[in-house]
Amino acid sequence: MAMDLPVVVGVDGSEPSLRAVDWAADEAALRGVPLRLVYASLWERYEGAALAEELGKPSERVRAEEIVESASLRANLRRAEVKITTDVLPEEPEYTLLRESRTASLLVTGTRGRSALTEALLGSVSLTVAAHAHCPMVVVRGSHDNRAQPATHGRIVVGVGEKPTSSAAVRFAFEEARLRGAEVEAVRAWRCPAHETTDHPLLAGEPARLHEQRAVEGLEAALQETPDDVRLRRRTVEGHARTVLSDASHDADLLIVGAKRRQRHFGLQLSRVTHGVLHHSACPVVIVPEPE
């Protein structure tokens, strides 16, 4: 049964990954499902050796004992009611997490690194997995809050794209809103191409109004099946979608965007919008696979 599938979180011992463990433990408690902590041993190629040197212990011991056990203990102290399993796998992290995403209800990672600079940028592991995951994936961004429960701001933002009908991202937003008791803010960005505003001085405002009206209609189409028990706000904003959504992520508990699955390619291909919010969101980002 899908609801019994675990929340899977990738751990590597860094502070961002520990925040991801906290977030994943809360989310597993919300969903009433197990939590699975996964450590890919070849993560050492990225930071494991440096981490081992900092702790003054052999890297094998750090990987197999310190990292996994401390993450498990942290999750247990945070959410004692959640069943926790762990695994250490001698594989590349991307390969491990992509395979895990086939049997997970949700896949969670942190941003890479332990500095302000790397916190602002998304690491190669999370970016690669986000582009190919088989289930919704959360990248826990933002240092102001690492909690999934309770909803600190009571607001979930979902981006509505150009082809919003039957959007998996919108449905995911409704599900999360119910779990958290939060409000959904559905945001549709729109732009008017510059050449359409200068054809005739007396008609300069008409193209913009037309594009805005199309955005409003598209937003309404995406939200036709909103459940009665979900509190909803609609908003259309002029501007680049990646900028509009990143701005909307401030004072939000979650930012949700869809990613189109193209059958001619392996997995998901990240759009500029998805890529942008993954790098600049002020709150955790969920990438939801969208079928063609």
LINBEL-V903279 format. One record per helix or strand of 3 or more residues. SS is the DSSP state (helix for helix, strand for strand). FROM is the first residue (numbers start at 1). TO is the last residue. If there is no record, write none. Layout:
((SS,FROM,TO) (SS,FROM,TO))
//
This chain:
((helix,2,4) (strand,6,10) (helix,15,31) (strand,35,40) (helix,41,45) (helix,48,55) (helix,59,78) (strand,84,89) (helix,93,103) (strand,104,110) (helix,116,120) (helix,124,132) (strand,137,140) (strand,155,159) (helix,168,180) (strand,183,190) (helix,194,197) (helix,201,222) (strand,232,238) (helix,241,248) (strand,254,261) (helix,272,280) (strand,285,290))
//
